[in-house]
Amino acid sequence: MATQHLIGTVNIQVQGNNATMSSYLHTTHKRSETSIDVANGTYEDEVVRQNGCWKISRRTLKLITFLNLASPQ
């Protein structure tokens, strides 16, 4: 299965070594030669700074739309 995830409009709120982050996403998943799934949503993340690096500690996906597109075989 081939996939593509496009992420944009990232909003970050930093509080010390913790932060919250939200971003919009658009995904396309090729299910077969005749079917794809298309979804739009928002990732809501909790991130922490450890040893100078930011890492996602929790991610929630909130779907806005989901559509399966298929053609007859």
Order of alpha helices (4+ residues) and beta strands (2+ residues): beta-beta-beta-beta
